[in-house]
Amino acid sequence: MRIQLWSYNYDPEPTGIGPVSKVLAQGLLQRGHDVSVVAAHAHYPAPVWGTRLLPYRETRDGIPVLRLPLWVGRGSAAERYRQELTFLAAQMAATPWLGRPDVLVSASPSFPALLPAMLNARARRVPWAIWLHDILPDGAAATGLVDEGRLLSAARGFERAAYARADRIVVLSSAFTVNLVEKGVPEDKISLIYDPATRRPQAAGNGHGPSRPPRLLSMGNIGFSQGLAPLVGAFERSTVLAGTPVKLAITGNGVAAEDVRRELITDRVEMLGVVDDASLEAQLQQASVALVTQHHEGAEFNIPSKLMNFMAYGLPVLAAVNPTGEVARIVEAAGAGWVVDSARPEAFPAKVKEILEAPDDIERRGEAARRYAQEHFSVDRFATRFDETLRELADRPAGRFGRSR
């Protein structure tokens, strides 16, 4: 098949959706498909790749990529809207020149970029799949990015229209399935495909364990949805951890990084910023416990891909999240770590203390994490499931679900 992947984020971006989109494109290419990618100029989690004012083409690992210009900005709601809308405009302008694939896959976010994909799929009568990483109207409301009102109502209306028009919606969480079904999406239109672990340890063993000084690792985007600042504040000010030789290393950057930095009062926390691949590998090798955090209020709207990578490294996970959400469910079902309610930051350092007092448990849960990742988060399983889904979709009349609703 000729498959077009429209993904706001793509290689060489080191975290988030970019690496997962790269794995998908390569997996489909290896299964004999003709794959092309339409992406924004690399910009996440920080704009360290300069600026391009015009579209350009490149080939990455045998896959042709059309890069579209972007007015990068994430420091405020207005800058985020501007960034999203410039990508929307660039996609609209590029659409007539993209040709007709057999299947079109749109990664979301970008949320506004679903519009040109929807229009293009309808005009060319191409089967269209949404690959849903975030439920953005819910996420924007929960993190305060958008207040209740006309804008949020319009976003929810567009969300319903996109779901109705799509021929398939691929989700990465059973919580997403529940969310969409409650919004009226037919369940047989939804495919659950967990994101894979996009990294693998580059050396035998990963260096963590009871013989090393305890070290927690958080990596990836530092945004509002991670809710990291109050947890770091509680960690820094905790008397429970007094005298405990523990470090928290934070790699990555984002709009909430300064909020986190303002909480630093000791040398317990190291903020390393965006690091290169070799440095990130070293951090993963040195870590004793992985930290995954999520602010939660209302519906669950994303699943961090770092969870899959941490588990693939055999790192037990301390999940400061919604204890009834999907991250907590995965960690508990795998026996791969511990869960603490992120709405109670004061419970976080106490849980760290409890974990460090049971080094054998750290090792046992780390092995459970590795086994679960090998079974559920392998690249081959992910690519095979996507391949089967797209083949089945290509055999159906385009827009079947959309026209029947």
C-alpha positions in Angstrom: 0.0 0.0 0.0 0.9 3.7 -0.4 0.7 5.0 3.2 1.0 8.7 4.1 1.7 9.5 7.7 0.9 13.0 8.7 2.7 13.6 12.0 3.4 17.0 13.6 6.4 15.4 15.3 9.0 13.1 13.7 12.6 12.1 13.8 15.1 13.6 14.8 12.9 14.7 17.8 14.2 12.6 20.7 11.1 12.3 22.9 7.3 12.2 22.6 5.5 11.3 19.4 8.5 11.8 17.1 10.3 8.6 17.9 7.0 6.6 17.9 6.1 8.0 14.5 9.6 7.0 13.2 9.1 3.5 14.5 5.7 3.2 12.8 7.0 4.5 9.4 10.0 2.1 9.5 7.9 -0.8 10.6 5.4 -0.3 7.7 8.3 0.2 5.3 9.8 -3.1 6.4 6.5 -4.8 5.8 6.6 -3.8 2.1 4.6 -0.6 2.1 5.4 2.6 0.3 5.6 5.0 3.2 5.9 8.8 3.1 5.7 11.3 6.0 4.4 14.9 6.2 5.7 16.6 9.3 6.5 19.9 10.8 10.1 21.2 11.0 11.7 19.5 14.0 11.0 21.6 17.1 10.1 19.4 20.2 10.7 19.5 23.1 12.8 22.6 22.4 13.4 24.4 19.1 17.1 23.5 18.8 17.0 22.8 15.0 16.9 26.4 13.8 14.1 27.9 11.7 13.0 27.1 8.1 10.7 29.5 6.3 9.8 27.2 3.4 8.8 23.6 3.0 11.6 21.2 2.2 12.1 17.5 1.5 14.5 15.0 3.0 15.0 11.3 3.3 15.4 9.7 6.7 16.3 6.0 6.8 14.8 5.4 3.3 11.5 7.3 4.1 10.7 10.5 2.2 9.7 13.3 4.6 8.1 16.6 3.6 8.9 19.2 6.3 6.5 22.1 6.7 7.5 25.4 8.3 6.4 26.3 11.8 6.2 29.4 13.9 7.4 27.8 17.1 6.2 29.0 20.5 4.9 27.2 23.6 5.5 29.9 26.3 1.9 31.0 26.4 -1.6 29.9 25.2 -1.4 32.5 22.4 2.0 31.2 21.2 0.7 27.6 21.3 -2.4 28.6 19.2 -0.1 30.4 16.7 2.2 27.4 16.4 -0.7 25.0 15.8 -2.4 27.3 13.3 0.8 27.9 11.3 1.1 24.1 10.9 -2.6 23.9 9.9 -2.0 26.6 7.3 1.1 24.9 5.9 -0.7 21.6 5.6 -3.7 23.2 3.8 -1.2 24.8 1.3 0.7 21.6 0.8 -2.3 19.3 0.4 -2.9 19.6 -3.4 0.7 18.5 -4.0 0.7 15.4 -1.8 -0.8 12.9 -4.2 -3.3 10.1 -3.4 -2.2 7.4 -1.0 -4.1 4.2 -0.4 -4.4 5.1 3.3 -3.9 8.3 5.2 -2.9 8.2 8.9 -3.0 11.4 11.0 -1.2 11.6 14.3 -3.0 13.8 16.8 -1.7 16.1 18.2 -1.6 18.4 16.2 -5.4 18.7 16.8 -6.1 21.5 14.3 -4.2 19.6 11.7 -6.9 17.0 11.6 -8.9 19.5 9.5 -6.8 19.4 6.3 -6.4 15.6 6.7 -10.2 15.3 7.0 -10.8 17.5 3.9 -8.1 15.8 1.9 -9.3 12.3 2.7 -12.9 13.3 1.8 -11.9 15.0 -1.5 -9.7 12.1 -2.6 -11.9 9.4 -1.2 -9.0 8.0 0.8 -9.5 5.8 3.9 -8.5 7.9 6.9 -7.2 6.8 10.3 -6.7 9.1 13.3 -3.8 7.9 15.5 -4.8 9.5 18.8 -2.1 10.3 21.3 -3.9 13.0 23.3 -7.6 13.8 23.7 -6.8 17.5 23.3 -10.1 19.2 24.2 -10.1 17.3 27.4 -6.4 17.9 28.0 -6.6 21.6 27.3 -9.5 22.0 29.7 -7.9 19.9 32.5 -4.6 21.8 32.3 -6.2 25.2 32.1 -4.9 26.0 28.6 -8.4 26.7 27.4 -11.3 27.9 29.7 -14.8 26.7 29.3 -16.5 28.9 26.7 -17.0 29.3 23.0 -13.5 28.2 22.0 -13.7 25.0 24.0 -17.2 24.3 22.7 -16.0 24.8 19.1 -13.1 22.4 19.8 -15.4 19.8 21.1 -17.6 20.2 18.1 -14.7 19.7 15.7 -13.5 16.7 17.8 -16.9 15.1 17.2 -16.8 15.9 13.5 -13.4 14.4 13.1 -14.3 11.2 14.9 -17.4 10.8 12.8 -15.5 11.3 9.5 -12.6 9.1 10.4 -12.8 5.5 9.1 -10.6 4.2 12.0 -9.4 5.7 15.3 -6.3 4.1 16.8 -5.9 4.7 20.5 -3.1 3.8 22.9 -5.2 3.3 26.0 -8.3 1.5 27.1 -9.3 4.7 28.9 -9.3 6.4 25.5 -11.7 3.8 24.2 -14.1 4.5 27.1 -13.8 8.2 26.5 -14.6 7.9 22.8 -17.5 5.5 23.3 -19.0 7.9 25.8 -18.8 10.5 23.1 -20.8 8.3 20.7 -18.0 6.8 18.7 -18.9 3.2 17.6 -16.6 0.8 19.5 -15.9 -1.3 16.3 -14.4 1.9 14.8 -11.7 2.0 17.5 -8.4 -0.1 17.6 -6.3 -0.2 20.7 -2.6 -0.4 19.9 -0.2 0.4 22.7 2.8 2.6 21.7 6.0 0.6 21.7 9.2 1.1 23.6 11.3 3.1 21.1 14.6 2.6 22.9 16.5 -0.5 23.9 19.4 -0.7 26.3 22.7 -0.2 24.4 24.6 -2.4 26.9 24.0 -5.7 28.7 22.2 -4.9 32.0 21.2 -1.4 32.8 23.4 -0.6 35.8 20.7 0.0 38.3 20.2 -2.0 41.5 20.7 -2.1 45.2 24.5 -1.8 45.0 24.3 1.7 43.4 23.3 5.0 45.1 19.5 5.4 44.7 18.7 7.6 41.7 15.3 8.5 40.3 15.0 9.5 36.7 12.3 11.6 35.0 12.7 12.3 31.2 10.8 13.9 28.4 8.6 17.0 28.1 8.1 19.1 31.2 4.7 20.5 30.5 1.6 21.4 32.5 0.1 17.9 32.0 3.1 16.3 33.8 2.4 18.2 37.0 6.0 17.8 38.0 6.5 21.1 39.9 4.5 20.3 43.0 6.0 16.9 43.3 9.5 18.3 43.1 8.6 20.9 45.7 7.4 18.2 48.0 10.5 16.1 47.3 12.8 19.1 48.0 11.1 20.1 51.3 10.5 16.7 52.7 11.8 15.9 56.2 11.0 12.3 55.6 14.0 12.1 53.2 16.4 13.9 55.5 19.6 11.9 55.5 18.5 9.6 52.7 21.1 9.6 49.9 18.7 9.9 47.0 18.9 12.0 43.8 16.2 12.9 41.3 17.5 13.5 37.8 15.3 15.4 35.3 16.1 15.4 31.6 14.1 17.3 29.0 12.5 20.8 28.8 9.1 22.4 28.3 6.8 25.2 29.3 6.7 24.2 32.9 10.5 23.8 33.4 10.9 27.1 35.1 8.1 26.2 37.5 10.0 23.1 38.4 13.3 25.0 38.7 11.7 27.5 41.2 11.1 24.6 43.5 14.8 23.7 43.8 16.3 24.4 47.2 18.8 21.5 47.7 21.1 19.4 45.6 18.7 16.4 45.7 17.4 17.4 42.2 19.4 17.8 39.0 17.8 19.5 36.1 19.8 18.4 33.1 17.8 19.9 30.2 17.6 18.4 26.8 20.5 15.9 26.5 21.9 14.0 23.6 21.3 10.3 23.0 24.5 9.1 24.6 23.8 11.2 27.7 20.3 10.0 28.0 21.5 6.4 27.7 23.9 7.0 30.5 21.1 8.4 32.7 18.9 5.4 31.9 21.8 3.0 32.8 22.5 4.8 36.1 18.9 5.0 37.3 17.5 2.9 40.1 13.8 3.9 39.7 11.9 5.6 36.9 9.5 8.4 37.6 6.4 9.0 35.5 4.1 11.9 36.5 0.7 13.1 35.3 -1.5 15.9 36.5 -5.0 14.6 36.7 -8.3 16.3 36.8 -11.3 14.9 34.9 -10.8 12.6 31.9 -7.5 10.9 31.2 -6.2 12.5 28.0 -2.8 11.0 27.3 -0.4 8.1 28.1 3.3 9.1 28.3 5.5 7.0 25.9 8.3 7.2 28.5 6.5 4.5 30.5 7.1 1.9 27.8 10.8 2.9 27.4 11.4 2.8 31.2 9.9 -0.6 31.4 11.9 -1.9 28.4 15.1 -0.9 30.4 13.9 -3.0 33.3 13.4 0.1 35.4 10.7 -0.2 38.1 8.3 2.7 37.8 7.1 5.1 40.5 3.9 6.5 38.9 2.7 9.7 40.4 -0.6 9.7 38.5 -4.3 9.3 38.7 -4.5 6.0 40.7 -7.6 4.9 38.7 -6.0 5.7 35.3 -4.3 3.7 32.6 -0.7 4.3 33.7 -1.6 3.1 37.2 -3.4 0.1 35.7 -0.4 -0.9 33.5 2.1 -0.5 36.4 0.0 -2.5 38.8 -1.0 -5.2 36.2 2.7 -5.7 35.4 3.8 -5.7 39.0 6.3 -3.2 37.6 6.3 -0.5 40.3 4.3 1.6 42.6 1.5 4.2 42.3 1.0 7.4 44.3 -1.8 9.9 43.8 -0.3 13.0 42.1 -3.1 15.0 43.6 -1.3 14.5 47.0 2.3 15.7 46.4 3.1 15.2 50.1 2.7 11.4 49.6 5.4 11.3 47.0 8.6 11.6 49.2 7.1 9.2 51.7 6.6 6.6 48.9 10.2 7.2 47.7 11.4 6.5 51.3 9.4 3.3 51.4 10.8 2.1 48.1 14.4 2.7 49.0 14.0 0.7 52.2 13.2 -2.4 50.1 16.1 -2.8 47.5 15.1 -6.4 46.7 11.7 -5.2 45.8 13.2 -2.7 43.4 15.1 -5.5 41.6 12.0 -7.7 41.5 9.7 -5.1 40.1 12.3 -4.0 37.5 12.5 -7.6 36.1 8.7 -7.6 36.0 8.7 -4.4 34.1 11.2 -5.8 31.5 9.1 -8.9 31.0 5.9 -7.0 30.5 7.5 -4.6 28.0 8.9 -7.5 26.0 5.4 -9.0 25.7 3.3 -5.9 25.2 5.5 -3.1 24.0 7.7 -4.6 21.4 8.3 -2.7 18.1 7.4 -5.9 16.1 4.0 -6.3 17.9 3.2 -2.6 17.4 4.1 -2.5 13.7 2.2 -5.8 13.0 -0.9 -4.6 14.7 -0.8 -1.3 12.8 -0.2 -3.2 9.5 -3.2 -5.4 10.1 -5.4 -2.4 10.9 -4.4 -0.5 7.9 -4.7 -3.4 5.5 -8.2 -4.1 6.8 -9.0 -0.4 6.5 -7.8 -0.2 2.9 -10.2 -3.0 1.9 -13.2 -1.0 3.1 -15.0 1.8 1.2 -13.6 5.2 2.3 -15.8 7.1 4.7 -18.0 4.1 5.6 -18.3 5.0 9.2 -18.5 8.7 8.6 -21.5 8.4 6.1 -23.4 6.0 8.3 -23.5 8.3 11.3 
